[in-house]
C-alpha cells in the first residue's frame, strides 16, 4: 500500500492511497471462498461451484465488496501514521483509478485538530458577582406565595368601578365581523389595568357601575398577538360589568405555610426558602466561575477550526435542537420561520464548544491528565443511579467503543477544567474592592510564564470548594454534547 499525503492547508490533508494487484487478489480469493460456502446454484454441489462460474455471476459485486473493505482497512492503517493521528474529520473516499480488475487508487480529505501550545492557563484570578441571601429576598418569595394564595372577595360597599379593581365582565367586539377568542369574554374576571393586549381599558371602564354596559374604544398593544392577528391599532368593544372584586392576601402565618407548602410553620417555610435560594446562589456562582474561566481560555488561545468538522457538528446539534423544539410543542411553521436565527445561535454554541474541547485536550496532554477505567465505571454507575436504569443496562449501552470513548473524552475534559479551577483565585466584586492587590490580574488575564507544575496554586482549596466534582455529566443526548447524569439537579 502506497500513501501520499499532501498538505492543502494548515488543517487539511489530501490522502492518496494506492493498493497493488497482489493485495486485491488476496482479498478477492478470500471473498470468493466465503461466497462459495453460502451460495446455492442449480447444477452444482454446495461448496463446489467453480471459480469461473462465481466470477461470471457475482464478479462485479465481489469486486465492489473487496474495494470497499480494502478502503476501510487502508484508511484505518493510514490514520495510525504520526502525521494523521490528530484527524478529526474525513470526507468519504472516492476512487480515482480503478479499471475493474487488479489494483486501484482512491483519495480522501482529512481535517486535523489545530496545534495548540497551551500557556498562561494557571494562576488565574477571576472576579465574579456576589449575591447574598437575606431576609428581604425571603420576604419577596413569601409575597409571591401570598399572591398565589390570594382570594377575591366581592366589593359590597360601592357599585362604581375604580382604576385598580378586579372586575367580572362580559366583553365582545362591537363589529361582529371581528372574530378572536381574545375579544370574547363571558362573566370572566379581569384586572383592566393588567391587560397586556389592550391599552387604555382601565381608563375606559373607570366610573362604570355594576350592571352597566358601555361601548368603549381601546388601543391594541402594537407588538401584541391580537394586533398582529387583526391588523388593527384599536378596536371598539362592548363591555358589561357584572361585579367588582378586591384581592385579599392571606396573613404571613402558619396557615399560609400549610396552604402553600408541606411545612407546618412559617419558620420552617422560611428556612426552606433560605436553603433553596442558597443552593441557587451556589449554582449560579459555579456557572459564573466556569463561564469566566472558559472565556479566559478562549481569549488566551485563538484558534482556527477545521471547516468540515465544524459543519458536521453544527448540523448534528441543529437537528437535535429542532427535534427538541418540536417535542416541546412548537409547530413546524414556527420553527421554519425561526430556522436561520436558530441555526446562527447553534453555530456560535458549537464553535465555542469545539474550541474549548481542543484547548482543554491540549492542556490535559501537557499536564498528563487522564481518566482511569475506575473513573469511567464510577461515572456509569452514577448514570445508572440517576436515571433509574440498571447497571447492566447502562454497561450494555456504553459497551460500544465509540460511545465509551465519548464518555472518556468528556470526563477527561471536565477533569481538566476542574484542575484549572483548583488553580484559580476566586473573588467577589466586594472582595476585589476591599483587597485590590488580590484582584490582579483580573478576568481575562493570567500570570504569564505559569504553566505545568510550576504554577502557583495558592487558592486551590477555595476554587475546589466552588467547582466541586461537577465535571461529569450526562447522557450523550445532551444538546451541547456534554455528558450529564439524567437525574442531576437542574434548579429549584
C-alpha positions, 0 to 999 in steps of 0.5 A, a space after each residue: 500500500 502506497 500513501 501520499 499525503 499532501 498538505 492543502 492547508 494548515 488543517 487539511 490533508 489530501 490522502 492518496 492511497 494506492 493498493 497493488 494487484 497482489 493485495 486485491 487478489 488476496 482479498 478477492 480469493 478470500 471473498 470468493 471462498 466465503 461466497 462459495 460456502 453460502 451460495 446455492 446454484 442449480 447444477 452444482 454441489 454446495 461448496 463446489 461451484 467453480 471459480 469461473 462460474 462465481 466470477 461470471 455471476 457475482 464478479 462485479 459485486 465481489 469486486 465492489 465488496 473487496 474495494 470497499 473493505 480494502 478502503 476501510 482497512 487502508 484508511 484505518 492503517 493510514 490514520 495510525 501514521 504520526 502525521 494523521 493521528 490528530 484527524 478529526 474529520 474525513 470526507 468519504 473516499 472516492 476512487 480515482 483509478 480503478 479499471 475493474 480488475 487488479 489494483 486501484 487508487 482512491 483519495 480522501 480529505 482529512 481535517 486535523 485538530 489545530 496545534 495548540 501550545 497551551 500557556 498562561 492557563 494557571 494562576 488565574 484570578 477571576 472576579 465574579 458577582 456576589 449575591 447574598 441571601 437575606 431576609 428581604 429576598 425571603 420576604 419577596 418569595 413569601 409575597 409571591 406565595 401570598 399572591 398565589 394564595 390570594 382570594 377575591 372577595 366581592 366589593 359590597 360597599 360601592 357599585 362604581 368601578 375604580 382604576 385598580 379593581 378586579 372586575 367580572 365582565 362580559 366583553 365582545 367586539 362591537 363589529 361582529 365581523 371581528 372574530 378572536 377568542 381574545 375579544 370574547 369574554 363571558 362573566 370572566 374576571 379581569 384586572 383592566 389595568 393588567 391587560 397586556 393586549 389592550 391599552 387604555 381599558 382601565 381608563 375606559 371602564 373607570 366610573 362604570 357601575 355594576 350592571 352597566 354596559 358601555 361601548 368603549 374604544 381601546 388601543 391594541 398593544 402594537 407588538 401584541 398577538 391580537 394586533 398582529 392577528 387583526 391588523 388593527 391599532 384599536 378596536 371598539 368593544 362592548 363591555 358589561 360589568 357584572 361585579 367588582 372584586 378586591 384581592 385579599 392576601 392571606 396573613 404571613 402565618 402558619 396557615 399560609 405555610 400549610 396552604 402553600 407548602 408541606 411545612 407546618 410553620 412559617 419558620 420552617 417555610 422560611 428556612 426552606 426558602 433560605 436553603 433553596 435560594 442558597 443552593 441557587 446562589 451556589 449554582 449560579 456562582 459555579 456557572 459564573 466561575 466556569 463561564 469566566 474561566 472558559 472565556 479566559 481560555 478562549 481569549 488566551 488561545 485563538 484558534 482556527 477550526 477545521 471547516 468540515 468538522 465544524 459543519 458536521 457538528 453544527 448540523 448534528 446539534 441543529 437537528 437535535 435542537 429542532 427535534 427538541 423544539 418540536 417535542 416541546 410543542 412548537 409547530 413546524 411553521 414556527 420553527 421554519 420561520 425561526 430556522 436561520 436565527 436558530 441555526 446562527 445561535 447553534 453555530 456560535 454554541 458549537 464553535 465555542 464548544 469545539 474550541 474549548 474541547 481542543 484547548 482543554 485536550 491540549 492542556 490535559 496532554 501537557 499536564 498528563 491528565 487522564 481518566 482511569 477505567 475506575 473513573 469511567 465505571 464510577 461515572 456509569 454507575 452514577 448514570 445508572 443511579 440517576 436515571 433509574 436504569 440498571 447497571 447492566 443496562 447502562 454497561 450494555 449501552 456504553 459497551 460500544 467503543 465509540 460511545 465509551 470513548 465519548 464518555 472518556 473524552 468528556 470526563 477527561 475534559 471536565 477533569 481538566 477544567 476542574 484542575 484549572 479551577 483548583 488553580 484559580 483565585 476566586 473573588 467577589 466584586 466586594 472582595 476585589 474592592 476591599 483587597 485590590 492587590 488580590 484582584 490582579 490580574 483580573 478576568 481575562 488575564 493570567 500570570 504569564 510564564 505559569 504553566 505545568 507544575 510550576 504554577 502557583 496554586 495558592 487558592 486551590 482549596 477555595 476554587 475546589 470548594 466552588 467547582 466541586 466534582 461537577 465535571 461529569 455529566 450526562 447522557 450523550 443526548 445532551 444538546 451541547 454534547 456534554 455528558 450529564 447524569 439524567 437525574 442531576 439537579 437542574 434548579 429549584 
